[in-house]
C-alpha cells in the first residue's frame, strides 16, 4: 500500500502531466541543458574550460530565445485580464524574488568572506547595498528571464486584445515580433538595457520570441514526421550560415548600421530555436529529459547555485590546470559538472514542490490532491 507521501507525489505528477505536450517538455529540457552548458564558465573569467568558449558563444546565440519561443507555444491570452495578470505574477514575479535568495547569499558572503566570492570567478560585484538594490530593481543577472517574460506576455496580451479578430492579426503579430527582435539586439549591443529597471527593455526579447512561438504554434504542433525532418535540415543549415555571419559581424562603433548588424543574430536565434524544436520532436521521450523540461522553473532558478556547487565539488577532486590543458578533459569534466548540477536540482525539485510551492509559482499540493479526489469521486458516480 502506497504511503500518503507517495500518493501525493503521484497525484501531483499526474495533474501536471495530463495536458502537456511531450515534445515541448523535451525541448524545454534541452533548452535547460543548454543554459547549464552556457554557464560552465561562470559569469566572469573562465579558468576551467577555456577551449569551450567558442561553443558557449554558439549556445548563447539561441538558447534563451528558444525558451521564449517555447513559452509562446503555451501562451494563452484568452482569459480575463485580472486572472491572467495574477497567474503570471505568481508564476514569474514571485519566483524571481524567491530565487534571488541565492543572490542574497552571495552578498552575505561578500561581507563575511570576500575571498570565497572571488573563488566563484563570477565577475565583479558592487557593494552589498548596490547588489541588494539590483535585486529589488529586478536587475539580478541570472534571473532576468522571469521578469522579461512577465512584461513580454503582458504586452502580447494587450496586442491580442487590440487586434481582436482582425484579418491582419497574424501580419501585425509578425511585424511586432520582428521589430521587437531587432530592437532587442540593438539595445543588447549598446548595453543600455542594464540601465532600465525591472528588465523592461529586456522584455523586447520576450515580445519578439514569445510572439514568434505564439504565431507558429499551431503549424509547428501539426507537423508530420517528414515535415519535421525538413524543418531540422533547413533550420540547421540556416543557423550555420547566420552563425558564421554573426561571428564575423562587428557590432561596435557602427552607428545606425547596428540594425543591419543585429539582423544575422536575430536570424540565428530564430533558426537555432527551430532546429532544437525539430530535434525535440524527433527524439525519444527519455524520462530524465522530460523531467527537467517539466520542472524548468526550479532548474532555471537554481542553475547558478547548483553550477557553483557542482564546480566546487568536481574541482576539489580534479586539478583545474589538468582540465584546462586538454580540450577532451574539458568536455568530459564539463559534462560531469552539468550532471552534478542537474542532480542537485533534481533533489531540490520535490522539496520545493512540496514545501515552497508558493515561491515557485505552482499550486498547493494539498489543493491539487483534493481536486483530484473530487474528480475521481465524480467519475465514480
Phi, psi and omega in degrees: 000131182291145174285166180298322180296317179296320179297317178299318181296316179296317179300317180299311182296316181297319181296320185275350181256346190297325184249019185268151174263121191300315185291335175292320175297320178296316179297320177295323177297316177298315180301321180292320177296324176295324176297314178300316180296319179297336181261011179303319184273006183072189183259357181243235176284169187228083181280350188268315189231060186297329183278355179264003183301319181296316180291327176295321176300319179298316179300321181291346177295332190216352191292324178281320170306324178300316178301317180293318178301315179296326175296325178295330179294334181249008181291130182226097181271006183275055180225160170301143186302318182298316179297316180298312183298312183297318181295319180287327177296314180295323186279336188236312185286312179299315176300328177302311181287327179297311182283349175290352175304324177299317179296323176296325177297320177294324178295318178298318178296324179299328181281312189266335183212071183300332180294328178294318179298321178299328179291344178287339185052045188257016180088169183289137175250152177277197176289159178307319181294320180292325179291321175296320176300321178298320178297312183295330180269008176077023185251025174290122189304309188288342187247015184300331185304319183301310183287322178298318179294322179301307181293322180297318179291324175298317179297318180290329174299316178297320177300317180299316181291323181287320183285328179056232180254028180301143179292342180259016185302312182292323177294320178297315180296319178298318179295316180295319180296315180296314180296318180297320179298316179295318179298317181301311183294328177294310181293333177291315178299319183281341177078010186283344180298337182291342185263001180249125186288165173059023175060031183295322176284328176298338180296339178297327176294318179295316179301317182298308191268330170295318177299319178297314179298319178296319181294321185266356190309305185298317183293316181295321182291341183252014179293140172281171180299320179293318178295324177297321178295319176299318178298318180297311182295312182295315182290325178296314179299315181294321179297317179298315181299308183288333174294319178295316179298317180298321182296331183255013179263125176277131185242015179241146178056044181247003178060221182290347177293353177302332177296320177290323178296330181286335187301311180296328177295318179297315180294320178298321179296317181295308184288328174296322178294314180296322177301313182292322178297319177296318177300318181297324180289335183265344182285152170295160182272072178296131187297319182295326181285319178293329177297316177298316181297326180281346183234036183296333178302311181289316181298318179292316182297329183258003188297322180296313180294313183294323178292322178296317179294316182297315178299318180299315182294313183294316184277000166284336183258332184242127180295133179300314181301324179296316180292313184296340184277346185223127182294326179298318177296322180298320179294313182296311181291326176299316177297321179296316179299315179298319179298314179297318179298319179294323178295322177298314180294324179296320178292325183282334188301306180297330179293314179292321178299324185277317189249339183236033181302328181293336183268343183247012172079018178254174182276159176297123180305328179294318178295321179297317181296318180294321179296319179295321179293321178295319180296318179295321179295320180294321180291333181281345182282000000 
